[in-house]
Amino acid sequence: MAAVELEAVTKRFDNFVAVDNIDLEISDGEFFSLLGPSGCGKTTTLRMIAGFEFPTAGRLSIGGREIGLDPPNKRPVNTVFQNYALFPHMNVLENVMFGLLMQKVPKDQARDAAAKAINSVKLEALLNRKPNQLSGGQQQRVALARALVNEPKVLLLDEPLGALDLKLRQEMQSELKSLHSEVGITFVYVTHDQEEALTMSDRIGVMSEGKLLQVDDPTRIYEHPAKRFVADFIGEINLIEGSVDSSGTVRLGDEVIACASPAPSGSQSVTIALRPESIDLTVENERIGGAMNQIPGIVARRTYFGDSHSYDIETSGGTLSIRRDNRPLNTIFDPGQPVTVSWHPDASNLLED
């Protein structure tokens, strides 16, 4: 049974469609991320699951029970916000106990449960500190403990690491993933950070303009994007326009291109997506063994990044950006140098516009 299920869910604010007829199933125990730019509908979707907003149309269920009109306190979920929302006059233990006491849980029982939740986020030495005596990362851990202490079926996380600096955010990503493994409940995580979603998630749903464009595991999302927006939004990518002849053969300029999938029937043009790290460079006219795409080009620009070089290569089909590690045996190419560009057919993704 799905932990969370949305069927044809739409949310309108007056004439604005924030979430547009989406279907989604999130499995029990899954770490699922909703990824997209600001205004794409991901936070509105999370707020509907939490009960802070109600769907205009469609059906929303948790654990097989429809909860579309239930208030937040009647749903088996808890939410962690970006701003933590801690009570400034309470210490760590009191903040985590608060929800249990509001549910009339006996004080001793609430204290034991809160202490266990605090231990799970490694803050047992800070029980008596107030929020203003904690770092941003420590406050985030308190917010997590307070959400977990009620043992929700689903934990909702709305950009929870957005206020942290890069190094601390990376540390918290690792800790959140470990915590998810320990507690075993469903996490639904909202972020605009592609790297965050790719490194933490079991599956990712990419949203744009209220629509859910692709739901897949991180590898498929990155290596085989289904839509042009997904390819362009996540990481660096070459998006180049190819042509399709009457036999269905894909061409890039004058060169025949083998792709991971056939061109759509009846198409005369396609968009080919290629990741920069999937493309290799060799000297002019050097042929590579195996069933590789190989086309000639000229180095237009080289940029040094310390651990790698980035090259812009002019070809008959347009400019390709290529990223190569600075390994000892890798040749360095100079602007103006003729080269051969090669890549495996599986790296050529044909996109829907």
N, C-alpha and C positions, 0 to 999 in steps of 0.2 A: 504494500500500500504506500502511495506517495505521502511524504510528510506534508508537503504543500502542493496544492493543485489549483491552477487558474484556468478557467474555461471561458474563452471569448470575453475576457474582462476588458472593459472600456471605462475610462474616467474622463469626464468633461468638466471644465470650469467655465460656465457660461458657454461661449462659442469656441473655446479653446479645447482641443482634444489632447490631453496630457499623456494618456495611455490608450492605444488604439487596437482593440480587439486581439489581445494576446492570449495564447495558450501556452501553458508551462507546467511541467511536473518536476518537482524537486524530491529526490529520494530520501528516505529515512537515513540519517547519519551522514548525509552528504555535506561537503563544503562547497556551496554554490555561490558564485559571484555574478552580480548584475553590473555590467561595465558599459560605460558610454560617456559622452561629453555632458556638460551642464545643460539642463533643460531637456534631456532625452526621455525622461519619464521613469528613470530607475528609482529615484527616491519616492516618487508618488506610488510606484508599485510596492515598495517596501512599506510605506505608510498604510496602504490598503491591507496588507497582510497583518500589520500591527493593530489595525482598527482605528487609526487616527484619521483615515479617510475611508469612505465607502464607495464601492463601484457604482458607476452610473448604469452599467449593464454587465451581464455575465455572472459567473458562479465562482466563488472562492472557498476552498476547503482546506482544513488542516486535520491530518490523521483520518481522512474520510468523512469528517463532519463539516457540513456547510456552516461557515461563520461570517458570511458576507456582511451581516447587519449587527453582529455581536459587538459590544463595546470592548475596549482594550483589556479591561480587567476580567473579562469572561473568556479570554483566549489563552491557549497554552503557549504563549510566547513572551519573551522579554526583549527589550531594545537597548542597545548601547549607542549613545549619540556622540557626535564629534566633540561637543562641548562638555561632556562628562556628566553635567547636571548633579553634582554632589552637593550635599547640605554643608555649608561652610562652618556651621556651629557644632557639627558632630564629628567625632573622630572616625577613624577607619572602621573599627568594629561597629560603632553605632550606625554608620552609613549602610553597612552591609546587612545589619539586623533589621533595619527600618521596615522593609517590605514584609518580612515575616511577622513582625509585631503588629502591623496593620491588619494582617490576616488572623490575628488573635492566637498566634502560635505562642505557647508558654515561653517565658523569657529564657529559662535555662536551655530549652530545646533550640530556641532561636540563636542563642549564643554559640552553642556547639556547632550548629549548621553554618553559621557565619564564619566561625574560626576555620572550619574545614574548607570553605570556599576561599577564604583569604590565603590559606596554606597552598591551595592549588595555583594561585597566581604569585606565590613567593613573596608575600608581604607580611608574614607572621611576626617579623621584628618591628613592625610599624603600627601595631594595633591602636595605639593611643595618640597618634598624630592626627592633626586637623588637615584638611585639604590644602591650606595655604603653606603647610610645612612639607608638602610633597612635590616632587618634580612632575612634569607633564606625563611621563611614562608611568610613574607610580599612580597618579590620579586615574590614568586609563585602566590600570590593573584593578583599582578599587571599583570602578564602574563595571568591569567585567565580573568581578566577584559578586557584586550586588545583583547583577542580572542572572548569574548562574545559581545563586543560592536558592532560588525558588524552583529549581529543577524544571525549567521550561522544556517543552517538546522541541521548540524551535527558538534559536537565538538570532535576533536580527541586529545587524551591525551597519550603521549608516555613516560611511566615511570616518570610521573611528580613529584612524591614524593621521588624518589630514592636518591636525594642528602640531604634529611632532616634526622635528628636524630630520633630515635624511638618514643619518646614522641610527638614531633612535627608532625611526620608522622601520628600518630594515631589521633591527633587533626584535621589535614587536611583531613583525610579520612572522618570523621564525617561532616566536613564543605562542602566537595565536594558533599557528598550525599544530604545534605540539599540544596545546591545550585542547584543541578540537579532537585530536587522537585520543587524549586521555578521557574526556567526558563523553564522547561518542554521540552527542546530539547533533541535530541538523543546524548548520550555520548558513544564514543567507546574508551575504556581504555586498554592500553597495560601494563602488569606487569608480573614479575616473582615471585611475592610475593603471595603465596596461601591464606594467611589470609586476605590480602588486597582485593583480588578478591572475597573471600567468604563473607566478611562483607559488601561490597559496591554494588555488582552487582545484577541486575535482572536475568541475565543469563550469563553463562561463556562458552567460547569455549576453550578447552584445545588442545594445539598444540605440536607436536613433529616431528622433522625431516621433516618439511614442510607440514605435514598432519594435518588435523583437526580431532581429534580422538573422541571427544564427545562435544556436545552442549546441555546444560541443565541448570536448575536453580541450585543455590548453594547447596540446600539440596540433590537433586538427584546426583549431581557431587560427593559430599562427601559420602553420605550413599549408593549409588548404582552406583559406577563407572563401566563403560562398558568395559574398557580395563585394562590390567595389568599396563600399564604405568600410566594411570590416577589414579588408586588406589595407586600406589607406590609414585607418585609425590606429591599428596595432603595429608598432614598430616601423622601421624603414622598409620601403618597398619600391620597386620599379613598376609603374603602370604604363604600359606601352600599347599602342594601337596596332593590331595586326589585321590582315585581310584574309578572307576565306574564298577559295575558288570554287568552281562548280562541282568539283569532286570532293569537297569538304576538307581540302588541304589548307593548313594554316601557314601563312607567310608573314615574315617580318622583313619589310623591305623586299630585297631580292632573294631572301633565304627561306627555305622550307623549315618549319619549326615543328618538332614532335612535342606533344603535350600530354599531360596526365589523363585528360579526358577528351573525347571528340568535340569538335565545334558544334554548337546547337544547330539543328536541322534548319536550313533555309537562311542561315546567317551569311552576311557578306563581310562583316567586320566583327572583331572580338577585342576585348581588353585582356592582355596577357600580364599576369602578376608574377614578378620574380623577386625574391629576397636577395639583397646585395651579397650576403654571405654564401648564397647557393651558387654563385657564378665564379668561375676560375679564369685566370689569365695566363696565357703562354706567349712566347715570342711569335712573330708573324709566320704564318704557314706551318707552324708545328701542329700536327694532327694528334688528337687524343684518342686512345683506344676506347672501345666500348661504344654503346649506342648513345652518344652525346650529341646535343645540339652544338654546332660550331659555326661561328660567323666572324668575319674580319672586322677590325675596328682600329681607331686611332685614339691614343691617350690624349684627352683634352685637358685634364687637371689631375693633380695628385695632392692629397692632404694627409698630413702626418698626425696620428692620434696617440703616439707613444707605443701602445701594444699592437697597433695596426695601421695600415694605410687605406685611405679611401680613394678610389679612382673614378673619374667620369670618362666614359668611353663613347666616342662618336661612332655609330654604326649606320648602315643604310636604313634601318628601321627606327632610328632615334637614339637618344643618349641613355646609356645604362650606367647606373651607379653600382660600384663593386667594393666590397670590404674584404681585405685580406690580412690575416695575422702576420706579424713581423717575425716569422720563424727564420732561423739561420739560413735555410736552404731556399727560401722564397725569393724569387727575383724581384728587384725594385725596377719599376718601369718609369720612364721619363715622359713628360708632355711632348707630343708630336711623334712618339714612337708607334709604329704599326704593331698590332697585337692580334692574337686570336682569342675570342671570348667563347667559353664553353660552359654548358650546364646540362644536368640530367633532365630528361623529359618530365619526370615526376615533379620537378621544381617549377614547371610551366603551368600555372593555374589560369584557366579561362573563367572570367568573372561575369556575373550578371550585373548590368549597370543599375 
